[in-house]
Amino acid sequence: MRQACSLSCPLTLIQLAVEAGLSRRHCIRRFQQLTGIGFSGYLQHKRTELACRLLLNDDKSK
């Protein structure tokens, strides 16, 4: 699974669909239904959250 790679590794919708055993189109629809946001928007949001957490933790360690 991709957990060890976290959000820093490239991930495409096609890779996600293959890992989930879904067609690309079904993966798009299902992802939108479950998260309320498109795949690229979700990924961008999660990467931004991670960057903010890392910046905040960096400030605390100084």
C-alpha positions as CSV (number, residue, x, y, z in Angstrom):
1,M,0.0,0.0,0.0
2,R,1.1,3.6,-0.4
3,Q,0.9,4.7,3.2
4,A,4.7,4.7,3.7
5,C,5.0,7.1,0.8
6,S,2.5,9.6,2.3
7,L,1.5,12.6,0.3
8,S,5.0,13.5,-0.9
9,C,5.0,10.8,-3.6
10,P,3.2,11.3,-6.9
11,L,-0.2,9.7,-7.1
12,T,-2.4,9.6,-10.1
13,L,-6.1,8.8,-10.3
14,I,-5.3,5.9,-12.5
15,Q,-2.9,4.4,-9.9
16,L,-5.6,4.9,-7.2
17,A,-8.2,3.2,-9.5
18,V,-5.9,0.2,-10.1
19,E,-5.1,-0.2,-6.4
20,A,-8.8,0.0,-5.6
21,G,-9.7,-2.4,-8.4
22,L,-12.0,0.1,-10.1
23,S,-12.3,1.6,-13.5
24,R,-11.0,5.2,-13.8
25,R,-14.5,6.6,-14.3
26,H,-16.0,4.7,-11.4
27,C,-13.1,5.7,-9.2
28,I,-13.8,9.4,-10.1
29,R,-17.5,9.1,-9.3
30,R,-17.0,7.2,-6.1
31,F,-14.2,9.4,-4.8
32,Q,-16.4,12.5,-5.4
33,Q,-19.3,10.8,-3.6
34,L,-17.2,9.8,-0.6
35,T,-15.2,13.0,-0.1
36,G,-17.4,15.7,-1.7
37,I,-14.4,17.0,-3.7
38,G,-12.5,15.9,-6.8
39,F,-9.4,13.8,-6.6
40,S,-6.9,16.6,-7.5
41,G,-8.5,19.1,-5.2
42,Y,-8.5,16.6,-2.4
43,L,-4.8,15.8,-2.9
44,Q,-3.9,19.5,-3.1
45,H,-5.9,20.2,0.1
46,K,-4.2,17.3,2.0
47,R,-0.7,18.4,0.8
48,T,-1.4,21.9,1.9
49,E,-2.5,20.7,5.3
50,L,0.6,18.6,5.6
51,A,2.8,21.6,4.6
52,C,1.1,23.8,7.2
53,R,1.6,21.1,10.0
54,L,5.3,20.7,9.0
55,L,5.8,24.5,9.1
56,L,4.1,24.8,12.5
57,N,6.1,21.9,13.9
58,D,9.3,23.5,12.6
59,D,8.5,26.8,14.3
60,K,8.0,24.9,17.6
61,S,11.4,23.2,17.4
62,K,13.3,26.5,17.2
